[in-house]
Amino acid sequence: DHKNPSVLAKLKIPGYSDYLHPYDETHIIGIGKETVEAEEELKEGRGLDFAWYQGVKMAIFDVSDVENPIEMHKVVIGDRGTDSDALHDHKAFLFDKKKNLLIIPITLAEIKGEKTRDNQQGEFTFQGSYVYGITLKDGFELKGRVTHYDDDEVFKKSGYYLRGDSAIKRNLYIENVLYTLSDSRLQLNDLNDLERLKVLEFDKNEE
């Protein structure tokens, strides 16, 4: 009843979803962050009940029984500090059920070496599009990644903030060609094997 919405059920799992997108009438794709419960000593000392967010999490939920939702599949991308425009802008989320295709931009942060604490921040190592195959049977299958950065120098100098104009913001496809857009270029990749086909560099001097 859209005039009187009500909560029919709850699902307590690690992580949360910032954006939910229908897969079909009885399944939902969620994208947000994975979480780790804070240690009891820390929670008691602060008088709070909280968790540390981790990497980007995607999940498929079965809501065919609305009073008993189920998390069918999930995948966690990167460590704490990993982010995606799709978390706050649904236009950055590309999904096509007929093609079993899901693509999102990812700014990847990874912890190098041993993880020493749950709130440890990863270092930036990649920015670009993660291309997944998606089915209800097998969940998420990473087919590959596409980036507009030609080397990793920007990541070595990034610190806690990734600077540069080559961060992919949008993905779209026409037939079997994937088009990715950043402030620096429009790039074409084969949608089957992700081989780069062509690059259109934007003239930064033009207004």
Helices and strands as residue ranges (DSSP letters): E 16-24, E 27-37, H 40-46, E 51-62, E 70-77, G 85-87, G 90-92, E 94-96, E 101-110, E 123-135, E 139-146, H 153-156, E 170-174, E 177-181, E 185-190, E 196-201
